[in-house]
Amino acid sequence: MSPDVPTALVDYRFTLANERTFLAWIRTALGLSAAAVAVVHLLPADAAPLGLRAAIGLVLACVAVYVAVVGVVRWRQVDRAMEAGRALPSTKATVVLACAVAGCGVLTVAVVATAL
């Protein structure tokens, strides 16, 4: 969109796509929250000590909060950029999310491997 286009003419398809992306961030945060609860409460006690389960659950819960906050901030940044006719801002949040989930995955693999 060129800068001389009035803000009222932002294509609704882009706005809806931005909202769908926001909802994906929130859906990811909910999934991480559910995983945190599952690790702490559903993982058998003989598979991992409570401290390790609590640590994995805490990391997952913190990542869930981070993802929810990033989702809101990102949605607003993109919305403002579209309204102003600017380029969309970049983000490093996806890299942080991938690293955090991979780290929790490695811990989970370690727990499962020691339980065998």
All heavy atoms as an XYZ file, in Angstrom:
832
protein
N       0.852     -1.168      0.000
C       0.000      0.000      0.000
C       0.896      1.229      0.000
O       1.851      1.315      0.752
C      -0.888     -0.042      1.242
C      -1.782      1.132      1.339
S      -2.779      1.182      2.849
C      -3.258     -0.459      3.105
N       0.582      2.184     -0.828
C       1.404      3.393     -0.902
C       1.028      4.352      0.220
O      -0.093      4.330      0.724
C       1.230      4.057     -2.269
O      -0.100      4.504     -2.411
N       1.972      5.216      0.615
C       1.708      6.132      1.729
C       0.607      7.143      1.457
O       0.041      7.697      2.385
C       3.045      6.846      1.928
C       4.052      6.076      1.158
C       3.323      5.276      0.142
N       0.267      7.406      0.185
C      -0.755      8.403     -0.105
C      -2.179      7.850     -0.036
O      -3.131      8.581     -0.220
C      -0.500      9.038     -1.477
C      -0.445      8.003     -2.588
O      -0.141      6.842     -2.301
O      -0.713      8.378     -3.740
N      -2.336      6.556      0.258
C      -3.664      5.967      0.393
C      -4.193      6.280      1.790
O      -3.509      6.049      2.782
C      -3.614      4.431      0.175
C      -4.952      3.800      0.432
C      -3.129      4.122     -1.227
N      -5.404      6.802      1.874
C      -5.971      7.106      3.198
C      -6.096      5.851      4.044
O      -6.302      4.757      3.537
C      -7.361      7.677      2.877
C      -7.327      8.038      1.430
C      -6.306      7.175      0.788
N      -5.980      6.012      5.357
C      -6.020      4.874      6.263
C      -7.365      4.155      6.230
O      -7.447      2.994      6.573
C      -5.721      5.316      7.709
O      -6.660      6.310      8.080
C      -4.316      5.823      7.830
N      -8.414      4.818      5.836
C      -9.734      4.190      5.788
C      -9.816      3.125      4.697
O     -10.720      2.324      4.692
C     -10.818      5.241      5.577
N      -8.846      3.128      3.764
C      -8.891      2.188      2.658
C      -7.997      0.965      2.860
O      -7.652      0.298      1.896
C      -8.511      2.894      1.349
C      -9.461      3.998      0.909
C      -8.972      4.634     -0.376
C     -10.867      3.456      0.717
N      -7.628      0.653      4.103
C      -6.854     -0.561      4.362
C      -7.728     -1.740      3.972
O      -8.879     -1.853      4.390
C      -6.436     -0.655      5.842
C      -5.790     -1.995      6.133
C      -5.506      0.483      6.202
N      -7.169     -2.605      3.136
C      -7.913     -3.767      2.647
C      -8.303     -4.650      3.828
O      -7.453     -5.061      4.620
C      -7.037     -4.542      1.658
C      -7.805     -5.600      0.900
O      -8.864     -6.046      1.388
O      -7.340     -5.990     -0.179
N      -9.572     -4.953      3.957
C     -10.058     -5.738      5.087
C      -9.444     -7.122      5.128
O      -9.322     -7.736      6.188
C     -11.592     -5.832      5.074
C     -12.139     -6.669      3.944
C     -12.334     -8.027      4.106
C     -12.459     -6.113      2.711
C     -12.824     -8.808      3.081
C     -12.944     -6.879      1.678
C     -13.130     -8.228      1.864
O     -13.614     -8.997      0.841
N      -9.021     -7.659      3.984
C      -8.404     -8.988      3.970
C      -7.099     -8.994      4.755
O      -6.793     -9.971      5.441
C      -8.162     -9.456      2.536
C      -9.469     -9.716      1.797
C      -9.214    -10.017      0.358
N      -8.685     -8.791     -0.273
C      -8.335     -8.693     -1.537
N      -8.424     -9.743     -2.326
N      -7.885     -7.561     -2.031
N      -6.339     -7.914      4.689
C      -5.096     -7.828      5.448
C      -5.387     -7.711      6.937
O      -4.692     -8.290      7.765
C      -4.242     -6.657      4.971
C      -3.795     -6.793      3.545
C      -4.137     -5.832      2.617
C      -3.065     -7.895      3.127
C      -3.738     -5.947      1.301
C      -2.657     -8.021      1.813
C      -3.001     -7.047      0.890
N      -6.417     -6.964      7.274
C      -6.809     -6.839      8.676
C      -7.255     -8.187      9.234
O      -6.868     -8.577     10.332
C      -7.950     -5.808      8.818
O      -7.502     -4.561      8.284
C      -8.347     -5.616     10.256
N      -8.047     -8.915      8.450
C      -8.493    -10.235      8.893
C      -7.326    -11.220      8.992
O      -7.279    -12.047      9.907
C      -9.570    -10.765      7.952
C     -10.892     -9.992      7.972
C     -11.840    -10.531      6.900
C     -11.541    -10.061      9.342
N      -6.380    -11.130      8.074
C      -5.196    -11.999      8.139
C      -4.382    -11.689      9.396
O      -3.871    -12.604     10.062
C      -4.342    -11.822      6.893
N      -4.274    -10.419      9.739
C      -3.572    -10.028     10.954
C      -4.288    -10.585     12.187
O      -3.647    -11.073     13.119
C      -3.468     -8.503     11.024
C      -2.562     -8.035     12.139
O      -1.595     -8.689     12.490
N      -2.889     -6.877     12.700
N      -5.601    -10.551     12.190
C      -6.360    -11.100     13.318
C      -6.205    -12.617     13.401
O      -6.095    -13.172     14.499
C      -7.834    -10.721     13.188
C      -8.093     -9.252     13.464
C      -9.554     -8.874     13.298
O     -10.409     -9.766     13.161
O      -9.835     -7.669     13.305
N      -6.178    -13.297     12.265
C      -5.966    -14.752     12.276
C      -4.593    -15.102     12.835
O      -4.444    -16.066     13.588
C      -6.130    -15.343     10.877
C      -7.568    -15.493     10.435
C      -7.679    -16.321      9.160
N      -6.901    -15.789      8.051
C      -7.319    -14.864      7.196
N      -8.543    -14.362      7.319
N      -6.542    -14.444      6.211
N      -3.598    -14.296     12.489
C      -2.254    -14.520     13.022
C      -2.243    -14.297     14.531
O      -1.638    -15.074     15.278
C      -1.244    -13.590     12.329
O      -1.308    -13.819     10.921
C       0.161    -13.835     12.821
N      -2.929    -13.260     14.977
C      -3.046    -13.008     16.419
C      -3.698    -14.200     17.115
O      -3.219    -14.666     18.157
C      -3.862    -11.737     16.669
C      -4.312    -11.584     18.088
C      -3.414    -11.280     19.087
C      -5.647    -11.755     18.423
C      -3.828    -11.144     20.404
C      -6.067    -11.626     19.731
C      -5.158    -11.318     20.720
N      -4.759    -14.717     16.537
C      -5.439    -15.868     17.137
C      -4.536    -17.101     17.159
O      -4.602    -17.912     18.081
C      -6.740    -16.162     16.397
C      -7.826    -15.101     16.568
C      -9.018    -15.409     15.668
C      -8.255    -14.998     18.020
N      -3.668    -17.242     16.178
C      -2.709    -18.352     16.180
C      -1.724    -18.204     17.341
O      -1.367    -19.197     17.990
C      -1.969    -18.414     14.850
N      -1.284    -16.968     17.607
C      -0.404    -16.739     18.761
C      -1.123    -17.128     20.056
O      -0.540    -17.781     20.923
C       0.026    -15.279     18.836
C       1.111    -14.883     17.889
C       0.956    -14.271     16.681
C       2.522    -15.049     18.060
N       2.176    -14.050     16.098
C       3.160    -14.509     16.925
C       3.311    -15.591     19.073
C       4.544    -14.512     16.779
C       4.685    -15.584     18.917
C       5.284    -15.053     17.785
N      -2.374    -16.727     20.177
C      -3.133    -17.024     21.392
C      -3.387    -18.528     21.510
O      -3.289    -19.106     22.601
C      -4.462    -16.229     21.415
C      -4.171    -14.726     21.433
C      -5.344    -16.638     22.584
C      -3.310    -14.276     22.610
N      -3.688    -19.181     20.400
C      -3.892    -20.635     20.400
C      -2.611    -21.351     20.833
O      -2.654    -22.318     21.597
C      -4.330    -21.073     19.005
C      -4.783    -22.480     18.886
C      -5.410    -22.792     17.525
N      -4.583    -22.390     16.396
C      -4.880    -21.412     15.528
N      -5.995    -20.723     15.664
N      -4.098    -21.140     14.516
N      -1.479    -20.862     20.396
C      -0.197    -21.436     20.807
C       0.020    -21.242     22.303
O       0.472    -22.164     23.000
C       0.956    -20.793     20.008
O       0.723    -21.011     18.615
C       2.291    -21.373     20.402
N      -0.310    -20.064     22.807
C      -0.177    -19.803     24.245
C      -1.070    -20.733     25.057
O      -0.649    -21.268     26.100
C      -0.508    -18.343     24.554
N      -2.287    -20.964     24.597
C      -3.189    -21.886     25.300
C      -2.649    -23.308     25.280
O      -2.727    -24.034     26.277
C      -4.584    -21.841     24.669
C      -5.410    -20.601     24.981
C      -6.667    -20.569     24.118
C      -5.774    -20.568     26.450
N      -2.101    -23.718     24.145
C      -1.515    -25.058     24.049
C      -0.328    -25.221     24.981
O      -0.168    -26.273     25.628
N       0.510    -24.203     25.081
C       1.647    -24.257     25.997
C       1.183    -24.284     27.455
O       1.766    -24.989     28.283
C       2.571    -23.056     25.754
C       3.382    -23.119     24.458
C       3.970    -21.745     24.139
C       4.478    -24.162     24.558
N       0.133    -23.550     27.766
C      -0.426    -23.588     29.126
C      -0.953    -24.971     29.458
O      -0.724    -25.496     30.558
C      -1.552    -22.562     29.271
O      -1.069    -21.268     29.120
N      -1.646    -25.579     28.513
C      -2.160    -26.939     28.726
C      -1.011    -27.926     28.893
O      -1.075    -28.835     29.735
C      -3.052    -27.345     27.554
N       0.050    -27.756     28.123
C       1.214    -28.634     28.250
C       1.865    -28.474     29.616
O       2.306    -29.460     30.224
C       2.214    -28.338     27.141
N       1.920    -27.243     30.125
C       2.505    -27.004     31.450
C       1.717    -27.736     32.527
O       2.292    -28.410     33.387
C       2.542    -25.505     31.745
N       0.404    -27.634     32.462
C      -0.444    -28.328     33.439
C      -0.290    -29.838     33.297
O      -0.177    -30.569     34.284
C      -1.922    -27.903     33.263
C      -2.843    -28.768     34.110
C      -2.090    -26.436     33.622
N      -0.243    -30.321     32.073
C      -0.120    -31.760     31.832
C       1.198    -32.304     32.372
O       1.226    -33.371     32.997
C      -0.242    -32.055     30.342
N       2.290    -31.587     32.147
C       3.594    -32.056     32.627
C       3.607    -32.140     34.148
O       4.085    -33.116     34.720
C       4.722    -31.126     32.115
C       6.012    -31.344     32.889
C       4.966    -31.350     30.644
N       3.074    -31.138     34.801
C       3.122    -31.107     36.263
C       2.163    -32.124     36.885
O       2.519    -32.819     37.838
C       2.805    -29.684     36.782
C       2.676    -29.670     38.299
C       3.896    -28.721     36.334
N       0.969    -32.258     36.330
C      -0.051    -33.073     36.986
C      -0.263    -34.460     36.394
O      -0.785    -35.338     37.086
C      -1.383    -32.318     36.991
C      -1.356    -31.101     37.850
N      -1.280    -31.140     39.210
C      -1.351    -29.783     37.523
C      -1.248    -29.913     39.697
N      -1.288    -29.068     38.685
N       0.091    -34.674     35.151
C      -0.215    -35.963     34.528
C       0.988    -36.863     34.315
O       0.827    -38.052     34.104
C      -0.928    -35.736     33.189
C      -2.250    -34.972     33.269
C      -2.840    -34.792     31.878
C      -3.230    -35.690     34.176
N       2.186    -36.306     34.356
C       3.382    -37.124     34.210
C       3.531    -37.960     35.469
O       3.476    -37.437     36.575
C       4.609    -36.229     34.003
C       5.866    -36.891     33.488
C       5.627    -37.435     32.070
C       7.016    -35.911     33.462
N       3.703    -39.278     35.318
C       3.805    -40.142     36.517
C       4.985    -39.738     37.407
O       6.030    -39.318     36.924
C       4.023    -41.535     35.932
C       3.572    -41.454     34.518
C       3.755    -40.043     34.082
N       4.785    -39.883     38.704
C       5.818    -39.491     39.667
C       7.084    -40.310     39.499
O       8.183    -39.815     39.745
C       5.275    -39.639     41.082
N       6.965    -41.559     39.055
C       8.158    -42.372     38.876
C       8.914    -42.023     37.587
O      10.055    -42.408     37.407
C       7.823    -43.862     38.894
C       6.816    -44.249     37.823
O       6.175    -43.362     37.240
O       6.674    -45.467     37.580
N       8.286    -41.265     36.693
C       8.945    -40.851     35.449
C       9.907    -39.694     35.693
O      10.946    -39.604     35.056
C       7.924    -40.465     34.405
N       9.554    -38.811     36.606
C      10.410    -37.665     36.907
C      10.047    -37.143     38.290
O       8.878    -37.149     38.670
C      10.196    -36.569     35.876
N      11.039    -36.686     39.026
C      10.730    -36.108     40.337
C       9.908    -34.831     40.189
O       9.928    -34.187     39.142
C      12.118    -35.823     40.941
C      13.051    -35.809     39.787
C      12.456    -36.674     38.727
N       9.211    -34.485     41.248
C       8.335    -33.311     41.213
C       9.100    -32.042     40.847
O       8.599    -31.211     40.099
C       7.633    -33.127     42.563
C       6.691    -31.931     42.659
C       5.590    -32.020     41.612
C       6.107    -31.816     44.046
N      10.304    -31.901     41.322
C      11.088    -30.698     41.023
C      11.345    -30.539     39.536
O      11.245    -29.438     38.998
N      11.672    -31.628     38.862
C      11.914    -31.570     37.422
C      10.625    -31.306     36.663
O      10.597    -30.492     35.740
C      12.562    -32.869     36.939
C      12.932    -32.929     35.468
C      13.876    -31.795     35.095
C      13.563    -34.267     35.145
N       9.550    -31.973     37.071
C       8.251    -31.714     36.427
C       7.828    -30.271     36.625
O       7.341    -29.619     35.702
C       7.173    -32.659     36.987
C       7.332    -34.097     36.518
C       6.235    -34.976     37.048
N       6.467    -35.173     38.476
C       5.526    -35.400     39.375
N       4.261    -35.442     39.017
N       5.825    -35.581     40.636
N       8.033    -29.756     37.833
C       7.667    -28.363     38.114
C       8.525    -27.404     37.286
O       8.019    -26.389     36.785
C       7.830    -28.073     39.600
N       9.810    -27.718     37.102
C      10.688    -26.851     36.315
C      10.244    -26.807     34.858
O      10.160    -25.726     34.259
C      12.133    -27.335     36.416
N       9.951    -27.966     34.288
C       9.486    -28.006     32.901
C       8.154    -27.274     32.771
O       7.944    -26.484     31.851
C       9.363    -29.456     32.395
C      10.744    -30.121     32.361
C       8.726    -29.497     31.006
C      10.692    -31.616     32.083
N       7.255    -27.525     33.724
C       5.955    -26.852     33.702
C       6.079    -25.346     33.835
O       5.377    -24.584     33.165
N       6.991    -24.900     34.688
C       7.193    -23.462     34.874
C       7.738    -22.813     33.606
O       7.289    -21.730     33.214
C       8.129    -23.212     36.053
C       8.382    -21.754     36.416
C       7.080    -21.071     36.836
C       9.405    -21.656     37.534
N       8.684    -23.484     32.967
C       9.229    -22.939     31.721
C       8.128    -22.853     30.668
O       7.992    -21.827     29.979
C      10.416    -23.793     31.216
C      10.803    -23.398     29.806
C      11.600    -23.657     32.155
N       7.330    -23.902     30.537
C       6.237    -23.885     29.561
C       5.222    -22.785     29.878
O       4.736    -22.100     28.975
C       5.545    -25.252     29.505
C       6.311    -26.351     28.797
C       5.658    -27.706     29.057
C       6.406    -26.078     27.310
N       4.902    -22.610     31.149
C       3.944    -21.569     31.536
C       4.508    -20.170     31.246
O       3.779    -19.294     30.752
C       3.599    -21.700     33.020
N       5.791    -19.962     31.513
C       6.413    -18.662     31.215
C       6.437    -18.398     29.717
O       6.179    -17.268     29.272
C       7.822    -18.609     31.794
S       7.865    -18.491     33.586
N       6.724    -19.422     28.940
C       6.718    -19.263     27.482
C       5.297    -18.945     27.007
O       5.102    -18.142     26.100
C       7.290    -20.510     26.783
C       7.123    -20.429     25.281
C       8.760    -20.682     27.138
N       4.291    -19.562     27.631
C       2.904    -19.286     27.265
C       2.557    -17.817     27.508
O       1.921    -17.176     26.661
C       1.959    -20.188     28.053
N       2.972    -17.281     28.636
C       2.718    -15.866     28.929
C       3.442    -14.989     27.917
O       2.875    -14.030     27.378
C       3.152    -15.519     30.374
C       3.127    -14.020     30.611
C       2.267    -16.246     31.374
N       4.700    -15.325     27.628
C       5.483    -14.568     26.650
C       4.787    -14.563     25.292
O       4.654    -13.520     24.654
C       6.888    -15.177     26.545
C       7.720    -14.625     25.416
C       8.298    -13.369     25.505
C       7.923    -15.359     24.259
C       9.064    -12.856     24.471
C       8.684    -14.851     23.219
C       9.251    -13.610     23.325
O       9.991    -13.115     22.295
N       4.322    -15.717     24.852
C       3.671    -15.830     23.543
C       2.384    -15.004     23.504
O       2.100    -14.332     22.510
C       3.399    -17.307     23.197
C       2.473    -17.448     22.009
C       4.711    -18.026     22.931
N       1.611    -15.033     24.569
C       0.372    -14.255     24.602
C       0.665    -12.756     24.518
O       0.011    -12.025     23.762
C      -0.407    -14.568     25.876
N       1.668    -12.301     25.256
C       2.022    -10.873     25.234
C       2.568    -10.484     23.866
O       2.188     -9.450     23.295
C       3.024    -10.543     26.359
C       3.586     -9.143     26.211
C       2.363    -10.707     27.721
N       3.447    -11.308     23.316
C       4.012    -11.028     21.997
C       2.913    -10.988     20.942
O       2.932    -10.151     20.043
C       5.099    -12.055     21.622
C       5.438    -12.004     20.150
C       6.347    -11.820     22.447
N       1.941    -11.871     21.069
C       0.839    -11.894     20.113
C       0.073    -10.581     20.084
O      -0.227    -10.046     19.013
N      -0.206    -10.044     21.252
C      -0.927     -8.767     21.331
C      -0.071     -7.632     20.777
O      -0.547     -6.814     19.973
C      -1.347     -8.463     22.789
C      -1.899     -7.054     22.910
C      -2.359     -9.476     23.271
N       1.182     -7.588     21.197
C       2.078     -6.510     20.747
C       2.257     -6.583     19.234
O       2.179     -5.564     18.533
C       3.439     -6.601     21.482
C       4.464     -5.675     20.861
C       3.255     -6.295     22.960
N       2.488     -7.775     18.730
C       2.708     -7.952     17.287
C       1.456     -7.564     16.495
O       1.545     -6.901     15.467
C       3.089     -9.410     17.014
C       3.269     -9.745     15.584
C       4.623     -9.337     15.087
N       4.742     -9.706     13.676
C       5.471     -9.041     12.823
N       6.181     -8.014     13.206
N       5.525     -9.407     11.573
N       0.298     -7.985     16.957
C      -0.953     -7.649     16.274
C      -1.107     -6.131     16.168
O      -1.437     -5.596     15.112
C      -2.136     -8.260     17.026
C      -3.461     -7.763     16.568
C      -4.076     -8.013     15.374
C      -4.331     -6.899     17.296
N      -5.292     -7.360     15.323
C      -5.470     -6.672     16.492
C      -4.275     -6.313     18.550
C      -6.524     -5.875     16.914
C      -5.331     -5.527     18.966
C      -6.429     -5.317     18.137
N      -0.824     -5.444     17.280
C      -0.972     -3.985     17.293
C       0.064     -3.312     16.391
O      -0.262     -2.361     15.677
C      -0.854     -3.487     18.742
C      -1.271     -2.073     18.905
C      -2.768     -1.910     18.651
N      -3.050     -0.507     18.614
C      -3.681      0.111     17.617
N      -4.144     -0.572     16.595
N      -3.884      1.392     17.652
N       1.314     -3.796     16.410
C       2.351     -3.211     15.555
C       1.990     -3.344     14.079
O       2.135     -2.393     13.311
C       3.701     -3.901     15.798
C       4.365     -3.547     17.085
C       5.622     -4.367     17.302
O       5.793     -5.458     16.756
N       6.524     -3.857     18.132
N       1.530     -4.521     13.696
C       1.174     -4.750     12.294
C      -0.035     -3.902     11.915
O      -0.095     -3.322     10.826
C       0.929     -6.250     12.033
C       0.320     -6.490     10.664
C       2.235     -7.030     12.184
N      -1.004     -3.811     12.807
C      -2.199     -3.004     12.545
C      -1.825     -1.543     12.320
O      -2.292     -0.923     11.364
C      -3.178     -3.145     13.717
C      -4.551     -2.616     13.396
O      -5.076     -2.957     12.311
O      -5.101     -1.859     14.225
N      -0.977     -1.014     13.182
C      -0.553      0.388     13.031
C       0.239      0.596     11.748
O       0.081      1.607     11.070
C       0.289      0.812     14.229
C      -0.534      1.026     15.466
C       0.329      1.476     16.611
N      -0.484      1.679     17.808
C      -0.011      1.613     19.027
N       1.267      1.365     19.255
N      -0.802      1.804     20.054
N       1.106     -0.354     11.412
C       1.899     -0.231     10.192
C       1.002     -0.243      8.961
O       1.205      0.541      8.026
C       2.925     -1.357     10.110
N      -0.006     -1.111      8.947
C      -0.922     -1.160      7.803
C      -1.704      0.138      7.676
O      -1.874      0.658      6.576
C      -1.885     -2.355      7.929
C      -1.236     -3.683      7.653
S      -2.395     -5.068      7.541
C      -3.323     -4.967      9.044
N      -2.173      0.661      8.806
C      -2.935      1.903      8.772
C      -2.091      3.071      8.279
O      -2.594      3.963      7.592
C      -3.486      2.214     10.167
C      -4.630      1.318     10.577
C      -5.080      1.574     12.006
O      -4.474      2.428     12.691
O      -6.026      0.902     12.438
N      -0.796      3.058      8.611
C       0.091      4.151      8.214
C       0.706      3.930      6.836
O       1.377      4.809      6.320
C       1.194      4.317      9.254
N       0.490      2.738      6.271
C       1.055      2.442      4.962
C       2.546      2.148      4.996
O       3.231      2.283      3.986
N       3.044      1.750      6.171
C       4.472      1.437      6.317
C       4.714     -0.057      6.097
O       3.778     -0.859      6.102
C       4.960      1.813      7.716
C       4.900      3.288      8.018
C       5.555      3.603      9.365
N       5.181      2.680     10.430
C       4.263      2.926     11.365
N       3.619      4.076     11.361
N       4.001      2.053     12.303
N       5.995     -0.398      5.962
C       6.375     -1.811      5.876
C       6.088     -2.485      7.212
O       6.148     -1.848      8.270
C       7.850     -1.935      5.536
N       5.784     -3.771      7.160
C       5.493     -4.497      8.387
C       6.765     -4.703      9.194
O       7.823     -4.984      8.631
C       4.856     -5.848      8.064
C       3.532     -5.791      7.311
C       2.988     -7.188      7.093
C       2.525     -4.932      8.037
N       6.664     -4.574     10.518
C       7.857     -4.722     11.358
C       8.289     -6.186     11.449
O       7.469     -7.101     11.350
C       7.393     -4.206     12.728
C       5.917     -4.417     12.729
C       5.474     -4.246     11.302
N       9.591     -6.373     11.652
C      10.090     -7.733     11.831
C      10.020     -8.103     13.307
O       9.825     -7.245     14.166
C      11.529     -7.841     11.327
O      12.361     -7.001     12.089
N      10.185     -9.405     13.587
C      10.156     -9.864     14.973
C      11.119    -11.021     15.155
O      11.344    -11.803     14.227
C       8.733    -10.284     15.392
O       8.760    -10.657     16.772
C       8.210    -11.436     14.579
N      11.678    -11.114     16.352
C      12.536    -12.237     16.715
C      11.793    -13.198     17.640
O      12.363    -14.175     18.116
C      13.802    -11.733     17.378
C      14.693    -10.967     16.427
C      15.982    -10.552     17.092
C      16.880     -9.982     16.038
N      17.243     -8.636     16.150
N      10.539    -12.919     17.890
C       9.759    -13.718     18.828
C       9.619    -15.166     18.367
O       9.586    -16.076     19.196
C       8.374    -13.109     19.028
N       9.548    -15.390     17.067
C       9.399    -16.766     16.590
C      10.647    -17.588     16.889
O      10.547    -18.774     17.219
C       9.100    -16.779     15.076
O      10.082    -15.990     14.401
C       7.725    -16.217     14.789
N      11.814    -16.965     16.817
C      13.057    -17.672     17.137
C      13.098    -17.994     18.632
O      13.463    -19.110     19.034
C      14.287    -16.835     16.721
C      15.572    -17.486     17.173
C      14.293    -16.624     15.216
N      12.713    -17.041     19.463
C      12.677    -17.261     20.912
C      11.703    -18.390     21.245
O      12.014    -19.289     22.041
C      12.289    -15.965     21.660
C      12.072    -16.226     23.136
C      13.347    -14.904     21.448
N      10.535    -18.364     20.636
C       9.539    -19.408     20.871
C      10.068    -20.776     20.445
O       9.943    -21.760     21.188
C       8.243    -19.083     20.118
C       7.153    -20.145     20.144
C       6.696    -20.416     21.570
C       5.981    -19.702     19.284
N      10.673    -20.858     19.275
C      11.199    -22.135     18.795
C      12.292    -22.669     19.721
O      12.315    -23.872     20.028
C      11.733    -21.969     17.377
N      13.167    -21.802     20.173
C      14.234    -22.236     21.086
C      13.671    -22.710     22.427
O      14.123    -23.718     22.979
C      15.236    -21.105     21.301
S      16.232    -20.741     19.847
N      12.695    -21.999     22.956
C      12.097    -22.387     24.237
C      11.374    -23.726     24.134
O      11.523    -24.590     25.007
C      11.127    -21.303     24.719
N      10.623    -23.912     23.068
C       9.902    -25.180     22.892
C      10.894    -26.318     22.653
O      10.730    -27.423     23.187
C       8.871    -25.073     21.748
C       8.291    -26.418     21.399
C       7.762    -24.106     22.156
N      11.951    -26.056     21.886
C      12.972    -27.080     21.662
C      13.664    -27.447     22.970
O      13.925    -28.631     23.235
C      13.985    -26.591     20.636
N      13.953    -26.453     23.796
C      14.566    -26.727     25.097
C      13.677    -27.581     25.981
O      14.148    -28.529     26.623
N      12.397    -27.269     26.016
C      11.459    -28.089     26.791
C      11.360    -29.493     26.202
O      11.223    -30.478     26.935
C      10.088    -27.423     26.832
S      10.047    -25.987     27.893
N      11.434    -29.582     24.889
C      11.407    -30.896     24.245
C      12.608    -31.737     24.629
O      12.476    -32.939     24.895
N      13.782    -31.126     24.692
C      14.988    -31.849     25.103
C      14.841    -32.328     26.545
O      15.178    -33.481     26.863
C      16.235    -30.952     24.937
C      17.450    -31.553     25.614
C      16.513    -30.718     23.462
N      14.337    -31.476     27.421
C      14.109    -31.899     28.811
C      13.108    -33.039     28.889
O      13.293    -33.992     29.665
C      13.613    -30.711     29.656
C      14.638    -29.659     30.013
C      13.963    -28.484     30.710
C      15.727    -30.248     30.889
N      12.074    -32.960     28.106
C      11.059    -34.020     28.102
C      11.635    -35.340     27.594
O      11.356    -36.407     28.155
C       9.847    -33.589     27.253
O       9.366    -32.340     27.764
C       8.742    -34.618     27.310
N      12.446    -35.269     26.556
C      13.101    -36.480     26.052
C      14.001    -37.080     27.129
O      14.030    -38.300     27.323
C      13.908    -36.172     24.760
C      14.843    -37.310     24.409
C      12.962    -35.879     23.616
N      14.709    -36.227     27.867
C      15.566    -36.713     28.938
C      14.749    -37.410     30.032
O      15.134    -38.468     30.539
C      16.370    -35.559     29.529
N      13.607    -36.841     30.363
C      12.736    -37.438     31.377
C      12.216    -38.791     30.902
O      12.250    -39.787     31.640
C      11.562    -36.497     31.722
C      10.491    -37.206     32.524
C      12.076    -35.278     32.455
N      11.757    -38.844     29.660
C      11.219    -40.094     29.131
C      12.317    -41.146     29.015
O      12.109    -42.312     29.337
C      10.535    -39.847     27.766
C      10.176    -41.150     27.084
C       9.308    -38.972     27.956
N      13.512    -40.736     28.577
C      14.615    -41.685     28.430
C      15.041    -42.267     29.763
O      15.375    -43.457     29.843
C      15.802    -40.998     27.753
N      15.018    -41.466     30.831
C      15.407    -41.978     32.141
C      14.314    -42.848     32.740
O      14.581    -43.676     33.606
C      15.743    -40.843     33.112
O      14.616    -39.978     33.233
C      16.946    -40.061     32.637
N      13.079    -42.699     32.291
C      11.971    -43.494     32.818
C      11.915    -44.882     32.200
O      11.265    -45.777     32.720
C      10.654    -42.774     32.587
N      12.603    -45.083     31.082
C      12.556    -46.385     30.396
C      13.411    -47.414     31.088
O      14.376    -47.297     31.614
C      12.977    -46.224     28.944
C      12.049    -45.345     28.106
C      12.601    -45.214     26.693
C      10.655    -45.932     28.042
